[in-house]
Every structure is written in structure tokens, then in C-alpha cells.
Amino acid sequence: MKDFLDRRIHDLEAAGLRRSLRPLTSPQGREIVLEGRRVLNFCSNDYLGLAADPRLAQAAKEALGRRGFGAGASRLVCGDIDEHEALEDELAQFKHAEASLLFSCGHMANTGIIPSLVGRGDAVFADKLNHASLVDGVMLSRAAFHRYPHARMDVLEDMLNKAEDIPRKLIVTDTVFSMDGDVAPLGDLCALAKKYDAWVMVDEAHAFGVLGPTGAGLVEEMSLGDAVHVQMGTLSKAAGSYGAYGAGSRALKEVLLNTARSFIFTTGLPPLVAAASRCALGIMRAESWRRSTLIENARCMRAALQQAGFDTGHSTTPIIPVMIKDAARAADISRKLLARGFFVSAIRPPTVPVNTARLRVTVTALHTAEDITGCVEALKDVF
Ligand SMILES: Cc1ncc(COP(=O)(O)O)c(C=O)c1O
């Protein structure tokens, strides 16, 4: 095996695709201590700046006192801790859904939900830029997998048209695409689903807490709650916590609870994590300034990058790609930015398609106007 591993490492290095972990010795936030240096952080998904909020830590501490640390076993096996159920009720309310079911993380939600709904003989239709966890969920389901080019509703319609005899058809899409920051054409997608009798599942990981009048996501923003059958989202991004949910009807929850393998065959989240998420939901409801500042910061960052001549794709959200194309060059620019005190990660294949390497700039509610100007000026210098 040693030869194989050494060759793999060599090949990754030669292709400019070798990744490594960088020591972080501070909480997440606008400013972090990375590899021993204080730098401004432009790559987290902590959109509302809640990951290090002392109120979440306090809520977790109190839950630790009340319920201890571990959940002990699967929630179906040794009693369901009240924090989990309370969070599920609050999430359902926040998402305007009848019910929700918690999963330990977003990857597990997607790999659990999809195989619970479709299997051999069924078909899934998916945007080519969907998150890897949705791809993994479809592969585990063994349903036929049809991928349409990004946002191409004409191709989706063609595929649905040819699949009329398939018993169960599921369309899955990110609502905000995690590496491009653009939004799915959800209105058109739902209209096609209705026309061809397909179900719709959305991944709101990057829309939850960010889009919509109350921050519930793109489905809320577009008033499409009745047309979307499954709303998945994560608590690890704007909520600053950890975990994920599938929201929809009471019957959906019942089926997922009984059939989603990544729910059944895993230990429940530590109760203190659920308590921190409940606290985050409360803050998201009460402090709408975080969402409006975030949106304004995203607008300023996008405008400044575009004015400097950078290609930011079709981003309309706090995720703003700066297209570089070449993977090694993207990594080099990221390194030089870090040397100047700006942490902006380079995103390379296989996370994005070959020759579309980019810097993925994300802003949060905590960035200042000076932070944004400083980052764009540094990028101009090193580009
Ligand atoms: C769109 C999307 N879905 C799902 C996930 C997985 O969520 P988690 O980190 O909670 O596993 C992520 C990122 O992590 C994501 O960007």
C-alpha cells in the first residue's frame, strides 16, 4: 500500500491539488489566528457571525449541566433527549413546515433523505453543480441519475419528458450554489416538477439564515413552500452551530425517521449542540440587522471586485467566486493574500470542474467596509 499512497500524494502535488489542514488557534470570526498569525477571514460560512457568539456558548454550557455531553446512542434506541425535539419543532416553525427531522450534519441529511424517497427503478434529476453530498445521496439510492447542465431548465424539461414512465421522479437542487453563489431558478424548476409530476428536494445550506423575509431561505423568498416537498438545510453555516434538518410534512418526517439510514444508524447529536442551535435560531429571529448587514457587505464586495475587473460569475449572495481557472495559480494567489493578512481559500477540482479553479470569497455580517476595501486592494496587488 505504501507505494500506492506515495504515488497518490505525488500525483496530487504535481497537479496542484494537494490539500493540507492549517492550524487555527482562535474562535471563528472576522479575524482569526491562522498558523500563528492574525488574519482577516474571508472564507467561512459563518455568515451571520454567530459561530463564536458567547450566547451560543452559554446555551451549550447550560445544556451541558442539564443533560451531560453524549447522546448515548441512536435517538431511536435509548430515549430521545428533549433538546432535539424542541429544536425540531422550532426549525419546523422557522421553515414554515409541518415538521422537521434533525440529522447529525448536512452530508448525512442528504445521504439519508434521498435513498429514503427513491430507489432502483426511480429517477433523480440534479443540477451538475449540486453539492457533493447530494451526489452521494443519489448514488446511494441506486436510482437512475440524470444531471442537467447548471440551471438549464430546457435540458431538465427534455429529461423529464423522456422519463414519463418512471414511477418516482425527484428533482434535487442547491438553492444557493456553494462554490458559485448564484441561486437556482426555483420558480421554473417547480413549474416543471408540477407539469411532469416530479417531487422537489432543495438543499438550503447556504440560503438558511441568509435569504427570505425572515431568513428561512430561498423557498421562503420565492413563496414556493407548497411546491417544494423536502427542504434540507444545515445549522453549521449561518446558524454558527452544527447539524442539519429535513423539513416538510409530518408524513415525510415519519418516513425519514423510519427509513433514513444516516438517522437510524448513528448516535444523536450531543444535546448541547442542539441547545446552541436553538439559541442561534432565537438570535436569527431577533437580530435581523445581521442579515441586512450581510447582504449589504456582499453587495459592496461584489461591486468592488467587479469594478477592479474580476470575474465574479453569477453570484448574487455572500458567496462570491473570483474566477482564476488554473488550480496552481489560484493556490498561489491565495498564499500571497494570506501573506498580506487576508485569508481567502482557493477552490480547486474536484470540488469544482477542471479549469474553473477560483478564489471563494465569502463575507459575513461582521466585516467592515475597510475590511472589504483592504481585501480587494490586496487582491488587485497580487493578481
Ligand atoms: C450545499 C451544501 N450542502 C450540504 C453541505 C454539508 O453540510 P455539513 O457541513 O453540515 O455536512 C454543505 C457544506 O458543508 C453544503 O455546502
Ligand as a Chemical Component Dictionary entry (heavy atoms), coordinates in Angstrom:
data_LIG
# 
_chem_comp.id                   LIG 
_chem_comp.type                 NON-POLYMER 
_chem_comp.pdbx_formal_charge   0 
_chem_comp.three_letter_code    LIG 
# 
loop_
_chem_comp_atom.comp_id 
_chem_comp_atom.atom_id 
_chem_comp_atom.alt_atom_id 
_chem_comp_atom.type_symbol 
_chem_comp_atom.charge 
_chem_comp_atom.model_Cartn_x 
_chem_comp_atom.model_Cartn_y 
_chem_comp_atom.model_Cartn_z 
_chem_comp_atom.pdbx_ordinal 
LIG C1 C1 C 0 -24.794 22.905 -0.221 1  
LIG C2 C2 C 0 -24.254 22.074 0.915  2  
LIG N1 N1 N 0 -24.952 21.010 1.331  3  
LIG C3 C3 C 0 -24.510 20.228 2.332  4  
LIG C4 C4 C 0 -23.329 20.503 2.977  5  
LIG C5 C5 C 0 -22.869 19.599 4.069  6  
LIG O1 O1 O 0 -23.189 20.144 5.303  7  
LIG P1 P1 P 0 -22.376 19.736 6.615  8  
LIG O2 O2 O 0 -21.137 20.557 6.618  9  
LIG O3 O3 O 0 -23.292 20.065 7.731  10 
LIG O4 O4 O 0 -22.095 18.265 6.488  11 
LIG C6 C6 C 0 -22.567 21.609 2.579  12 
LIG C7 C7 C 0 -21.274 22.016 3.182  13 
LIG O5 O5 O 0 -20.709 21.633 4.071  14 
LIG C8 C8 C 0 -23.039 22.403 1.521  15 
LIG O6 O6 O 0 -22.327 23.453 1.093  16 
# 
loop_
_chem_comp_bond.comp_id 
_chem_comp_bond.atom_id_1 
_chem_comp_bond.atom_id_2 
_chem_comp_bond.value_order 
_chem_comp_bond.pdbx_ordinal 
LIG C1 C2 SING 1  
LIG C2 N1 SING 2  
LIG C2 C8 DOUB 3  
LIG N1 C3 DOUB 4  
LIG C3 C4 SING 5  
LIG C4 C5 SING 6  
LIG C4 C6 DOUB 7  
LIG C5 O1 SING 8  
LIG O1 P1 SING 9  
LIG P1 O2 DOUB 10 
LIG P1 O3 SING 11 
LIG P1 O4 SING 12 
LIG C6 C7 SING 13 
LIG C6 C8 SING 14 
LIG C7 O5 DOUB 15 
LIG C8 O6 SING 16 
# 
